[in-house]
Every structure is written in C-alpha cells, then in structure tokens.
Amino acid sequence: MRLVAEFTTEPFDVKGSPPAHATEALRAAEEAGLDCEFGPLGTQVSGEQHLLLPALPKVLEAAFAGGASQVTLQVRRDA
C-alpha cells in the first residue's frame, strides 16, 4: 500500500532561505528513499508503507534537531 505524508515544521518566522528544521526533515525523507515535494508551507512525501512509516520518526527527529518548535503531520493512503 502506498501512503502520503504531509508535514509542516515551525516556526514560520524565518526569512531568506528555508530553515534548517525544514531542510533537515526533507533530507531525512530523501535518505529514506521517499518521493518528496518541498513547498513553502510544508513538505509532501510518498512511498510504500514499509518505507514511509519507519521513516517518519527519523523525519521528526531531524526537524526537532534542526530547531523545530512544532511539527504538524498528516498521513493518508495514496488514492
């Protein structure tokens, strides 16, 4: 089964290039072999369940290690 996860890292009050909490979370998702779409307000990742679910803790850890104060995460089946 293919799943899609969307996550938003905060704080948003950064200027210039994307903040480390967003880019580090993206890096963790890419290293897990997920398909990634990086956007200005969030990141969407997709992949097979056996790849995506084990990757989510690493994505969260990377975001908080990068300075995130909050991460909002949604996961759904890919239609």
All heavy atoms as a GROMACS GRO file, in nm:
protein
  582
    1MET      N    1   0.084  -0.117   0.000
    1MET     CA    2   0.000   0.000   0.000
    1MET      C    3   0.089   0.124   0.000
    1MET      O    4   0.185   0.135   0.074
    1MET     CB    5  -0.090   0.000   0.124
    1MET     CG    6  -0.166   0.127   0.142
    1MET     SD    7  -0.279   0.135   0.286
    1MET     CE    8  -0.218   0.016   0.400
    2ARG      N    9   0.052   0.218  -0.085
    2ARG     CA   10   0.126   0.344  -0.094
    2ARG      C   11   0.061   0.448  -0.003
    2ARG      O   12  -0.061   0.459   0.003
    2ARG     CB   13   0.126   0.392  -0.239
    2ARG     CG   14   0.226   0.501  -0.265
    2ARG     CD   15   0.252   0.514  -0.416
    2ARG     NE   16   0.333   0.630  -0.441
    2ARG     CZ   17   0.466   0.630  -0.437
    2ARG    NH1   18   0.530   0.519  -0.413
    2ARG    NH2   19   0.534   0.740  -0.459
    3LEU      N   20   0.145   0.523   0.071
    3LEU     CA   21   0.099   0.625   0.164
    3LEU      C   22   0.159   0.760   0.127
    3LEU      O   23   0.265   0.768   0.064
    3LEU     CB   24   0.140   0.591   0.307
    3LEU     CG   25   0.086   0.460   0.365
    3LEU    CD1   26   0.144   0.437   0.504
    3LEU    CD2   27  -0.066   0.460   0.371
    4VAL      N   28   0.087   0.864   0.171
    4VAL     CA   29   0.135   1.001   0.153
    4VAL      C   30   0.136   1.067   0.290
    4VAL      O   31   0.039   1.058   0.365
    4VAL     CB   32   0.042   1.081   0.060
    4VAL    CG1   33   0.089   1.226   0.049
    4VAL    CG2   34   0.035   1.016  -0.078
    5ALA      N   35   0.246   1.132   0.323
    5ALA     CA   36   0.256   1.209   0.448
    5ALA      C   37   0.285   1.354   0.412
    5ALA      O   38   0.362   1.382   0.320
    5ALA     CB   39   0.367   1.154   0.537
    6GLU      N   40   0.218   1.442   0.481
    6GLU     CA   41   0.243   1.585   0.465
    6GLU      C   42   0.280   1.640   0.602
    6GLU      O   43   0.212   1.612   0.700
    6GLU     CB   44   0.119   1.656   0.412
    6GLU     CG   45   0.078   1.609   0.274
    6GLU     CD   46  -0.047   1.677   0.223
    6GLU    OE1   47  -0.066   1.797   0.252
    6GLU    OE2   48  -0.126   1.609   0.156
    7PHE      N   49   0.388   1.716   0.606
    7PHE     CA   50   0.427   1.773   0.734
    7PHE      C   51   0.469   1.918   0.718
    7PHE      O   52   0.519   1.959   0.614
    7PHE     CB   53   0.537   1.691   0.803
    7PHE     CG   54   0.662   1.674   0.724
    7PHE    CD1   55   0.764   1.768   0.734
    7PHE    CD2   56   0.680   1.566   0.641
    7PHE    CE1   57   0.882   1.752   0.664
    7PHE    CE2   58   0.797   1.550   0.568
    7PHE     CZ   59   0.898   1.643   0.580
    8THR      N   60   0.442   1.992   0.821
    8THR     CA   61   0.479   2.133   0.829
    8THR      C   62   0.561   2.151   0.956
    8THR      O   63   0.521   2.106   1.062
    8THR     CB   64   0.353   2.222   0.836
    8THR    OG1   65   0.275   2.198   0.720
    8THR    CG2   66   0.392   2.368   0.844
    9THR      N   67   0.675   2.215   0.941
    9THR     CA   68   0.760   2.243   1.056
    9THR      C   69   0.749   2.391   1.091
    9THR      O   70   0.730   2.474   1.004
    9THR     CB   71   0.906   2.206   1.029
    9THR    OG1   72   0.956   2.285   0.921
    9THR    CG2   73   0.920   2.058   0.995
   10GLU      N   74   0.758   2.421   1.216
   10GLU     CA   75   0.753   2.560   1.263
   10GLU      C   76   0.873   2.585   1.354
   10GLU      O   77   0.925   2.492   1.413
   10GLU     CB   78   0.622   2.582   1.340
   10GLU     CG   79   0.501   2.566   1.251
   10GLU     CD   80   0.370   2.593   1.323
   10GLU    OE1   81   0.364   2.693   1.397
   10GLU    OE2   82   0.276   2.516   1.304
   11PRO      N   83   0.916   2.707   1.366
   11PRO     CA   84   0.847   2.834   1.347
   11PRO      C   85   0.851   2.880   1.201
   11PRO      O   86   0.938   2.841   1.124
   11PRO     CB   87   0.925   2.930   1.436
   11PRO     CG   88   1.064   2.877   1.437
   11PRO     CD   89   1.048   2.726   1.429
   12PHE      N   90   0.754   2.965   1.166
   12PHE     CA   91   0.747   3.023   1.033
   12PHE      C   92   0.820   3.157   1.025
   12PHE      O   93   0.839   3.208   0.918
   12PHE     CB   94   0.601   3.048   0.994
   12PHE     CG   95   0.523   2.923   0.969
   12PHE    CD1   96   0.406   2.900   1.037
   12PHE    CD2   97   0.564   2.830   0.876
   12PHE    CE1   98   0.332   2.785   1.014
   12PHE    CE2   99   0.492   2.714   0.852
   12PHE     CZ  100   0.375   2.693   0.921
   13ASP      N  101   0.858   3.214   1.138
   13ASP     CA  102   0.912   3.350   1.138
   13ASP      C  103   1.059   3.355   1.098
   13ASP      O  104   1.141   3.416   1.164
   13ASP     CB  105   0.890   3.415   1.274
   13ASP     CG  106   0.960   3.339   1.386
   13ASP    OD1  107   1.001   3.223   1.363
   13ASP    OD2  108   0.976   3.397   1.495
   14VAL      N  109   1.090   3.292   0.989
   14VAL     CA  110   1.226   3.294   0.938
   14VAL      C  111   1.225   3.364   0.802
   14VAL      O  112   1.127   3.360   0.731
   14VAL     CB  113   1.283   3.152   0.924
   14VAL    CG1  114   1.302   3.091   1.061
   14VAL    CG2  115   1.195   3.066   0.839
   15LYS      N  116   1.335   3.426   0.769
   15LYS     CA  117   1.345   3.498   0.643
   15LYS      C  118   1.462   3.444   0.563
   15LYS      O  119   1.556   3.390   0.618
   15LYS     CB  120   1.363   3.647   0.671
   15LYS     CG  121   1.244   3.708   0.741
   15LYS     CD  122   1.264   3.853   0.770
   15LYS     CE  123   1.137   3.902   0.839
   15LYS     NZ  124   1.152   4.020   0.911
   16GLY      N  125   1.454   3.459   0.431
   16GLY     CA  126   1.562   3.412   0.347
   16GLY      C  127   1.544   3.268   0.307
   16GLY      O  128   1.435   3.226   0.272
   17SER      N  129   1.649   3.193   0.315
   17SER     CA  130   1.645   3.053   0.271
   17SER      C  131   1.565   2.968   0.369
   17SER      O  132   1.542   3.007   0.484
   17SER     CB  133   1.787   3.000   0.256
   17SER     OG  134   1.857   3.016   0.375
   18PRO      N  135   1.520   2.850   0.325
   18PRO     CA  136   1.440   2.763   0.412
   18PRO      C  137   1.516   2.731   0.542
   18PRO      O  138   1.638   2.712   0.540
   18PRO     CB  139   1.420   2.637   0.329
   18PRO     CG  140   1.438   2.680   0.189
   18PRO     CD  141   1.539   2.793   0.192
   19PRO      N  142   1.444   2.724   0.652
   19PRO     CA  143   1.509   2.699   0.782
   19PRO      C  144   1.562   2.556   0.792
   19PRO      O  145   1.514   2.464   0.724
   19PRO     CB  146   1.396   2.724   0.883
   19PRO     CG  147   1.271   2.701   0.806
   19PRO     CD  148   1.300   2.743   0.665
   20ALA      N  149   1.658   2.538   0.880
   20ALA     CA  150   1.721   2.407   0.897
   20ALA      C  151   1.620   2.301   0.938
   20ALA      O  152   1.631   2.185   0.895
   20ALA     CB  153   1.832   2.416   1.001
   21HIS      N  154   1.520   2.338   1.020
   21HIS     CA  155   1.424   2.234   1.061
   21HIS      C  156   1.346   2.179   0.942
   21HIS      O  157   1.310   2.062   0.941
   21HIS     CB  158   1.331   2.284   1.172
   21HIS     CG  159   1.260   2.413   1.146
   21HIS    ND1  160   1.153   2.423   1.064
   21HIS    CD2  161   1.284   2.537   1.195
   21HIS    CE1  162   1.111   2.550   1.064
   21HIS    NE2  163   1.191   2.621   1.143
   22ALA      N  164   1.323   2.260   0.840
   22ALA     CA  165   1.253   2.213   0.720
   22ALA      C  166   1.347   2.133   0.629
   22ALA      O  167   1.311   2.026   0.580
   22ALA     CB  168   1.193   2.330   0.645
   23THR      N  169   1.467   2.184   0.609
   23THR     CA  170   1.558   2.117   0.517
   23THR      C  171   1.613   1.986   0.576
   23THR      O  172   1.636   1.891   0.502
   23THR     CB  173   1.675   2.210   0.477
   23THR    OG1  174   1.745   2.252   0.595
   23THR    CG2  175   1.624   2.331   0.401
   24GLU      N  176   1.632   1.982   0.707
   24GLU     CA  177   1.680   1.858   0.769
   24GLU      C  178   1.572   1.750   0.765
   24GLU      O  179   1.602   1.631   0.745
   24GLU     CB  180   1.726   1.884   0.912
   24GLU     CG  181   1.856   1.963   0.918
   24GLU     CD  182   1.971   1.892   0.846
   24GLU    OE1  183   1.996   1.774   0.874
   24GLU    OE2  184   2.033   1.957   0.760
   25ALA      N  185   1.447   1.788   0.783
   25ALA     CA  186   1.337   1.691   0.772
   25ALA      C  187   1.328   1.639   0.629
   25ALA      O  188   1.310   1.518   0.607
   25ALA     CB  189   1.205   1.756   0.814
   26LEU      N  190   1.343   1.727   0.533
   26LEU     CA  191   1.343   1.685   0.392
   26LEU      C  192   1.458   1.588   0.366
   26LEU      O  193   1.439   1.485   0.301
   26LEU     CB  194   1.356   1.809   0.302
   26LEU     CG  195   1.375   1.780   0.154
   26LEU    CD1  196   1.253   1.709   0.095
   26LEU    CD2  197   1.402   1.911   0.078
   27ARG      N  198   1.575   1.621   0.416
   27ARG     CA  199   1.693   1.534   0.395
   27ARG      C  200   1.668   1.394   0.450
   27ARG      O  201   1.698   1.293   0.384
   27ARG     CB  202   1.817   1.595   0.460
   27ARG     CG  203   1.944   1.512   0.442
   27ARG     CD  204   2.057   1.561   0.530
   27ARG     NE  205   2.019   1.575   0.670
   27ARG     CZ  206   2.001   1.473   0.756
   27ARG    NH1  207   2.018   1.350   0.714
   27ARG    NH2  208   1.968   1.496   0.881
   28ALA      N  209   1.606   1.386   0.567
   28ALA     CA  210   1.578   1.255   0.626
   28ALA      C  211   1.480   1.176   0.539
   28ALA      O  212   1.495   1.055   0.522
   28ALA     CB  213   1.522   1.274   0.767
   29ALA      N  214   1.382   1.245   0.484
   29ALA     CA  215   1.285   1.177   0.397
   29ALA      C  216   1.350   1.129   0.268
   29ALA      O  217   1.324   1.018   0.221
   29ALA     CB  218   1.169   1.271   0.367
   30GLU      N  219   1.437   1.213   0.213
   30GLU     CA  220   1.507   1.174   0.090
   30GLU      C  221   1.598   1.054   0.115
   30GLU      O  222   1.605   0.962   0.033
   30GLU     CB  223   1.587   1.292   0.036
   30GLU     CG  224   1.500   1.402  -0.021
   30GLU     CD  225   1.578   1.527  -0.060
   30GLU    OE1  226   1.688   1.552  -0.004
   30GLU    OE2  227   1.526   1.601  -0.145
   31GLU      N  228   1.668   1.055   0.228
   31GLU     CA  229   1.758   0.944   0.260
   31GLU      C  230   1.682   0.814   0.281
   31GLU      O  231   1.738   0.707   0.263
   31GLU     CB  232   1.840   0.978   0.384
   31GLU     CG  233   1.947   1.082   0.359
   31GLU     CD  234   2.027   1.118   0.484
   31GLU    OE1  235   1.999   1.065   0.593
   31GLU    OE2  236   2.118   1.202   0.470
   32ALA      N  237   1.555   0.824   0.318
   32ALA     CA  238   1.472   0.704   0.336
   32ALA      C  239   1.420   0.650   0.204
   32ALA      O  240   1.354   0.547   0.200
   32ALA     CB  241   1.355   0.736   0.429
   33GLY      N  242   1.447   0.722   0.096
   33GLY     CA  243   1.405   0.676  -0.035
   33GLY      C  244   1.263   0.715  -0.073
   33GLY      O  245   1.205   0.656  -0.164
   34LEU      N  246   1.208   0.815  -0.005
   34LEU     CA  247   1.072   0.859  -0.033
   34LEU      C  248   1.072   0.961  -0.146
   34LEU      O  249   1.169   1.033  -0.168
   34LEU     CB  250   1.010   0.921   0.093
   34LEU     CG  251   1.002   0.828   0.214
   34LEU    CD1  252   0.955   0.905   0.337
   34LEU    CD2  253   0.911   0.710   0.186
   35ASP      N  254   0.959   0.968  -0.217
   35ASP     CA  255   0.938   1.073  -0.316
   35ASP      C  256   0.901   1.199  -0.240
   35ASP      O  257   0.811   1.196  -0.154
   35ASP     CB  258   0.826   1.035  -0.412
   35ASP     CG  259   0.860   0.911  -0.493
   35ASP    OD1  260   0.978   0.894  -0.528
   35ASP    OD2  261   0.768   0.832  -0.521
   36CYS      N  262   0.967   1.311  -0.266
   36CYS     CA  263   0.950   1.433  -0.186
   36CYS      C  264   0.915   1.552  -0.272
   36CYS      O  265   0.971   1.569  -0.381
   36CYS     CB  266   1.079   1.463  -0.110
   36CYS     SG  267   1.136   1.332  -0.003
   37GLU      N  268   0.823   1.633  -0.220
   37GLU     CA  269   0.791   1.762  -0.281
   37GLU      C  270   0.803   1.867  -0.171
   37GLU      O  271   0.724   1.867  -0.076
   37GLU     CB  272   0.650   1.762  -0.338
   37GLU     CG  273   0.631   1.670  -0.456
   37GLU     CD  274   0.489   1.672  -0.509
   37GLU    OE1  275   0.424   1.778  -0.504
   37GLU    OE2  276   0.444   1.567  -0.555
   38PHE      N  277   0.902   1.951  -0.182
   38PHE     CA  278   0.930   2.054  -0.081
   38PHE      C  279   0.858   2.182  -0.120
   38PHE      O  280   0.876   2.232  -0.231
   38PHE     CB  281   1.081   2.077  -0.075
   38PHE     CG  282   1.126   2.166   0.036
   38PHE    CD1  283   1.126   2.123   0.166
   38PHE    CD2  284   1.169   2.295   0.008
   38PHE    CE1  285   1.170   2.205   0.269
   38PHE    CE2  286   1.212   2.378   0.110
   38PHE     CZ  287   1.212   2.332   0.241
   39GLY      N  288   0.775   2.235  -0.031
   39GLY     CA  289   0.700   2.355  -0.060
   39GLY      C  290   0.723   2.463   0.044
   39GLY      O  291   0.783   2.438   0.148
   40PRO      N  292   0.673   2.583   0.018
   40PRO     CA  293   0.697   2.694   0.109
   40PRO      C  294   0.626   2.680   0.244
   40PRO      O  295   0.670   2.737   0.343
   40PRO     CB  296   0.644   2.815   0.032
   40PRO     CG  297   0.547   2.759  -0.066
   40PRO     CD  298   0.598   2.622  -0.100
   41LEU      N  299   0.519   2.603   0.247
   41LEU     CA  300   0.444   2.588   0.373
   41LEU      C  301   0.448   2.446   0.427
   41LEU      O  302   0.392   2.418   0.533
   41LEU     CB  303   0.299   2.630   0.354
   41LEU     CG  304   0.280   2.778   0.318
   41LEU    CD1  305   0.134   2.808   0.294
   41LEU    CD2  306   0.336   2.867   0.427
   42GLY      N  307   0.512   2.356   0.355
   42GLY     CA  308   0.517   2.218   0.402
   42GLY      C  309   0.582   2.127   0.301
   42GLY      O  310   0.618   2.170   0.191
   43THR      N  311   0.596   2.003   0.340
   43THR     CA  312   0.660   1.903   0.256
   43THR      C  313   0.568   1.783   0.244
   43THR      O  314   0.509   1.739   0.343
   43THR     CB  315   0.794   1.860   0.317
   43THR    OG1  316   0.878   1.975   0.329
   43THR    CG2  317   0.864   1.756   0.231
   44GLN      N  318   0.556   1.732   0.123
   44GLN     CA  319   0.479   1.609   0.100
   44GLN      C  320   0.577   1.500   0.061
   44GLN      O  321   0.663   1.521  -0.024
   44GLN     CB  322   0.376   1.630  -0.011
   44GLN     CG  323   0.296   1.505  -0.041
   44GLN     CD  324   0.185   1.533  -0.140
   44GLN    OE1  325   0.092   1.605  -0.111
   44GLN    NE2  326   0.196   1.475  -0.258
   45VAL      N  327   0.563   1.385   0.126
   45VAL     CA  328   0.646   1.269   0.092
   45VAL      C  329   0.554   1.152   0.067
   45VAL      O  330   0.446   1.142   0.124
   45VAL     CB  331   0.747   1.237   0.204
   45VAL    CG1  332   0.842   1.353   0.224
   45VAL    CG2  333   0.679   1.203   0.334
   46SER      N  334   0.596   1.062  -0.021
   46SER     CA  335   0.514   0.946  -0.050
   46SER      C  336   0.604   0.826  -0.075
   46SER      O  337   0.721   0.840  -0.110
   46SER     CB  338   0.423   0.972  -0.171
   46SER     OG  339   0.501   1.003  -0.285
   47GLY      N  340   0.544   0.711  -0.053
   47GLY     CA  341   0.617   0.588  -0.074
   47GLY      C  342   0.538   0.470  -0.023
   47GLY      O  343   0.430   0.486   0.034
   48GLU      N  344   0.591   0.354  -0.045
   48GLU     CA  345   0.526   0.233   0.004
   48GLU      C  346   0.526   0.235   0.157
   48GLU      O  347   0.619   0.288   0.220
   48GLU     CB  348   0.596   0.109  -0.048
   48GLU     CG  349   0.582   0.089  -0.198
   48GLU     CD  350   0.437   0.071  -0.242
   48GLU    OE1  351   0.360   0.002  -0.172
   48GLU    OE2  352   0.401   0.127  -0.347
   49GLN      N  353   0.423   0.176   0.213
   49GLN     CA  354   0.405   0.176   0.359
   49GLN      C  355   0.529   0.127   0.432
   49GLN      O  356   0.568   0.186   0.533
   49GLN     CB  357   0.285   0.090   0.395
   49GLN     CG  358   0.261   0.077   0.544
   49GLN     CD  359   0.141  -0.008   0.576
   49GLN    OE1  360   0.059  -0.037   0.490
   49GLN    NE2  361   0.129  -0.050   0.700
   50HIS      N  362   0.592   0.021   0.380
   50HIS     CA  363   0.708  -0.036   0.450
   50HIS      C  364   0.828   0.059   0.450
   50HIS      O  365   0.921   0.041   0.529
   50HIS     CB  366   0.743  -0.173   0.392
   50HIS     CG  367   0.807  -0.167   0.256
   50HIS    ND1  368   0.732  -0.158   0.140
   50HIS    CD2  369   0.935  -0.167   0.218
   50HIS    CE1  370   0.814  -0.154   0.036
   50HIS    NE2  371   0.938  -0.160   0.081
   51LEU      N  372   0.828   0.159   0.361
   51LEU     CA  373   0.934   0.260   0.361
   51LEU      C  374   0.894   0.384   0.438
   51LEU      O  375   0.974   0.443   0.512
   51LEU     CB  376   0.968   0.301   0.216
   51LEU     CG  377   1.036   0.198   0.128
   51LEU    CD1  378   1.053   0.253  -0.012
   51LEU    CD2  379   1.170   0.158   0.186
   52LEU      N  380   0.768   0.426   0.419
   52LEU     CA  381   0.726   0.554   0.476
   52LEU      C  382   0.710   0.550   0.627
   52LEU      O  383   0.763   0.639   0.697
   52LEU     CB  384   0.595   0.600   0.410
   52LEU     CG  385   0.556   0.743   0.441
   52LEU    CD1  386   0.500   0.812   0.319
   52LEU    CD2  387   0.457   0.750   0.554
   53LEU      N  388   0.641   0.452   0.679
   53LEU     CA  389   0.614   0.452   0.824
   53LEU      C  390   0.742   0.447   0.908
   53LEU      O  391   0.754   0.524   1.005
   53LEU     CB  392   0.518   0.340   0.861
   53LEU     CG  393   0.375   0.356   0.808
   53LEU    CD1  394   0.287   0.240   0.851
   53LEU    CD2  395   0.314   0.489   0.852
   54PRO      N  396   0.840   0.364   0.875
   54PRO     CA  397   0.964   0.365   0.956
   54PRO      C  398   1.044   0.494   0.940
   54PRO      O  399   1.127   0.526   1.026
   54PRO     CB  400   1.043   0.246   0.902
   54PRO     CG  401   0.947   0.162   0.830
   54PRO     CD  402   0.840   0.254   0.780
   55ALA      N  403   1.022   0.568   0.831
   55ALA     CA  404   1.097   0.691   0.808
   55ALA      C  405   1.043   0.808   0.890
   55ALA      O  406   1.118   0.903   0.919
   55ALA     CB  407   1.093   0.728   0.660
   56LEU      N  408   0.918   0.804   0.928
   56LEU     CA  409   0.857   0.920   0.996
   56LEU      C  410   0.928   0.958   1.127
   56LEU      O  411   0.949   1.077   1.150
   56LEU     CB  412   0.708   0.897   1.017
   56LEU     CG  413   0.626   0.896   0.888
   56LEU    CD1  414   0.479   0.870   0.917
   56LEU    CD2  415   0.644   1.024   0.808
   57PRO      N  416   0.964   0.864   1.213
   57PRO     CA  417   1.037   0.907   1.334
   57PRO      C  418   1.168   0.978   1.301
   57PRO      O  419   1.206   1.074   1.369
   57PRO     CB  420   1.062   0.777   1.410
   57PRO     CG  421   0.954   0.685   1.363
   57PRO     CD  422   0.931   0.722   1.218
   58LYS      N  423   1.237   0.934   1.197
   58LYS     CA  424   1.362   0.999   1.158
   58LYS      C  425   1.337   1.140   1.104
   58LYS      O  426   1.416   1.232   1.129
   58LYS     CB  427   1.434   0.914   1.053
   58LYS     CG  428   1.477   0.780   1.107
   58LYS     CD  429   1.534   0.691   0.999
   58LYS     CE  430   1.564   0.554   1.058
   58LYS     NZ  431   1.589   0.454   0.958
   59VAL      N  432   1.227   1.156   1.032
   59VAL     CA  433   1.191   1.289   0.982
   59VAL      C  434   1.161   1.382   1.100
   59VAL      O  435   1.208   1.496   1.104
   59VAL     CB  436   1.070   1.280   0.887
   59VAL    CG1  437   1.013   1.418   0.855
   59VAL    CG2  438   1.108   1.207   0.759
   60LEU      N  439   1.085   1.334   1.197
   60LEU     CA  440   1.052   1.416   1.314
   60LEU      C  441   1.177   1.449   1.394
   60LEU      O  442   1.196   1.564   1.438
   60LEU     CB  443   0.950   1.343   1.402
   60LEU     CG  444   0.812   1.320   1.336
   60LEU    CD1  445   0.725   1.234   1.426
   60LEU    CD2  446   0.744   1.450   1.302
   61GLU      N  447   1.262   1.351   1.415
   61GLU     CA  448   1.387   1.375   1.488
   61GLU      C  449   1.473   1.480   1.418
   61GLU      O  450   1.529   1.569   1.483
   61GLU     CB  451   1.466   1.245   1.504
   61GLU     CG  452   1.405   1.146   1.600
   61GLU     CD  453   1.475   1.012   1.599
   61GLU    OE1  454   1.581   0.999   1.535
   61GLU    OE2  455   1.422   0.920   1.662
   62ALA      N  456   1.481   1.472   1.287
   62ALA     CA  457   1.561   1.567   1.210
   62ALA      C  458   1.503   1.708   1.222
   62ALA      O  459   1.577   1.806   1.236
   62ALA     CB  460   1.569   1.525   1.064
   63ALA      N  461   1.372   1.719   1.217
   63ALA     CA  462   1.307   1.850   1.228
   63ALA      C  463   1.336   1.913   1.364
   63ALA      O  464   1.376   2.030   1.372
   63ALA     CB  465   1.157   1.838   1.205
   64PHE      N  466   1.320   1.837   1.470
   64PHE     CA  467   1.342   1.893   1.605
   64PHE      C  468   1.491   1.920   1.628
   64PHE      O  469   1.526   2.020   1.691
   64PHE     CB  470   1.282   1.803   1.712
   64PHE     CG  471   1.131   1.813   1.716
   64PHE    CD1  472   1.052   1.706   1.680
   64PHE    CD2  473   1.068   1.931   1.754
   64PHE    CE1  474   0.914   1.715   1.681
   64PHE    CE2  475   0.930   1.943   1.755
   64PHE     CZ  476   0.851   1.834   1.718
   65ALA      N  477   1.577   1.834   1.577
   65ALA     CA  478   1.721   1.859   1.589
   65ALA      C  479   1.761   1.985   1.513
   65ALA      O  480   1.856   2.053   1.550
   65ALA     CB  481   1.800   1.739   1.538
   66GLY      N  482   1.686   2.017   1.407
   66GLY     CA  483   1.711   2.136   1.327
   66GLY      C  484   1.650   2.262   1.384
   66GLY      O  485   1.661   2.369   1.324
   67GLY      N  486   1.580   2.251   1.497
   67GLY     CA  487   1.527   2.370   1.562
   67GLY      C  488   1.377   2.386   1.557
   67GLY      O  489   1.325   2.491   1.598
   68ALA      N  490   1.303   2.287   1.508
   68ALA     CA  491   1.157   2.300   1.503
   68ALA      C  492   1.100   2.310   1.644
   68ALA      O  493   1.147   2.245   1.737
   68ALA     CB  494   1.096   2.179   1.432
   69SER      N  495   0.997   2.394   1.656
   69SER     CA  496   0.923   2.403   1.782
   69SER      C  497   0.794   2.322   1.774
   69SER      O  498   0.736   2.288   1.877
   69SER     CB  499   0.890   2.549   1.814
   69SER     OG  500   0.812   2.606   1.710
   70GLN      N  501   0.753   2.291   1.651
   70GLN     CA  502   0.631   2.212   1.631
   70GLN      C  503   0.636   2.150   1.493
   70GLN      O  504   0.685   2.213   1.398
   70GLN     CB  505   0.507   2.302   1.642
   70GLN     CG  506   0.376   2.230   1.618
   70GLN     CD  507   0.257   2.319   1.650
   70GLN    OE1  508   0.251   2.380   1.756
   70GLN    NE2  509   0.162   2.326   1.557
   71VAL      N  510   0.583   2.028   1.482
   71VAL     CA  511   0.568   1.963   1.353
   71VAL      C  512   0.425   1.912   1.344
   71VAL      O  513   0.378   1.841   1.434
   71VAL     CB  514   0.666   1.844   1.336
   71VAL    CG1  515   0.645   1.777   1.200
   71VAL    CG2  516   0.810   1.890   1.352
   72THR      N  517   0.357   1.950   1.238
   72THR     CA  518   0.222   1.901   1.212
   72THR      C  519   0.232   1.796   1.103
   72THR      O  520   0.290   1.821   0.997
   72THR     CB  521   0.131   2.016   1.166
   72THR    OG1  522   0.134   2.117   1.267
   72THR    CG2  523  -0.011   1.968   1.146
   73LEU      N  524   0.174   1.679   1.128
   73LEU     CA  525   0.190   1.566   1.038
   73LEU      C  526   0.055   1.503   1.007
   73LEU      O  527  -0.026   1.482   1.097
   73LEU     CB  528   0.282   1.461   1.103
   73LEU     CG  529   0.297   1.326   1.034
   73LEU    CD1  530   0.369   1.342   0.899
   73LEU    CD2  531   0.372   1.230   1.124
   74GLN      N  532   0.032   1.476   0.879
   74GLN     CA  533  -0.086   1.403   0.835
   74GLN      C  534  -0.040   1.289   0.746
   74GLN      O  535   0.051   1.307   0.665
   74GLN     CB  536  -0.178   1.493   0.754
   74GLN     CG  537  -0.236   1.608   0.830
   74GLN     CD  538  -0.330   1.691   0.742
   74GLN    OE1  539  -0.366   1.651   0.632
   74GLN    NE2  540  -0.369   1.805   0.792
   75VAL      N  541  -0.104   1.174   0.761
   75VAL     CA  542  -0.071   1.058   0.678
   75VAL      C  543  -0.201   1.002   0.622
   75VAL      O  544  -0.300   0.989   0.695
   75VAL     CB  545   0.001   0.949   0.760
   75VAL    CG1  546   0.039   0.831   0.671
   75VAL    CG2  547   0.125   1.007   0.830
   76ARG      N  548  -0.199   0.968   0.494
   76ARG     CA  549  -0.317   0.911   0.430
   76ARG      C  550  -0.274   0.808   0.325
   76ARG      O  551  -0.159   0.808   0.281
   76ARG     CB  552  -0.402   1.019   0.365
   76ARG     CG  553  -0.332   1.094   0.254
   76ARG     CD  554  -0.422   1.196   0.186
   76ARG     NE  555  -0.348   1.289   0.104
   76ARG     CZ  556  -0.305   1.264  -0.019
   76ARG    NH1  557  -0.330   1.146  -0.074
   76ARG    NH2  558  -0.237   1.353  -0.087
   77ARG      N  559  -0.371   0.728   0.288
   77ARG     CA  560  -0.345   0.636   0.177
   77ARG      C  561  -0.341   0.716   0.048
   77ARG      O  562  -0.418   0.809   0.030
   77ARG     CB  563  -0.457   0.532   0.166
   77ARG     CG  564  -0.454   0.430   0.272
   77ARG     CD  565  -0.560   0.328   0.246
   77ARG     NE  566  -0.561   0.234   0.356
   77ARG     CZ  567  -0.631   0.125   0.358
   77ARG    NH1  568  -0.708   0.094   0.256
   77ARG    NH2  569  -0.626   0.045   0.462
   78ASP      N  570  -0.254   0.676  -0.042
   78ASP     CA  571  -0.249   0.740  -0.172
   78ASP      C  572  -0.365   0.687  -0.254
   78ASP      O  573  -0.382   0.566  -0.268
   78ASP     CB  574  -0.115   0.708  -0.240
   78ASP     CG  575  -0.087   0.800  -0.356
   78ASP    OD1  576  -0.163   0.895  -0.378
   78ASP    OD2  577   0.014   0.775  -0.425
   79ALA      N  578  -0.446   0.777  -0.305
   79ALA     CA  579  -0.565   0.735  -0.381
   79ALA      C  580  -0.530   0.694  -0.521
   79ALA      O  581  -0.436   0.729  -0.578
   79ALA     CB  582  -0.666   0.848  -0.383
   0.00000   0.00000   0.00000
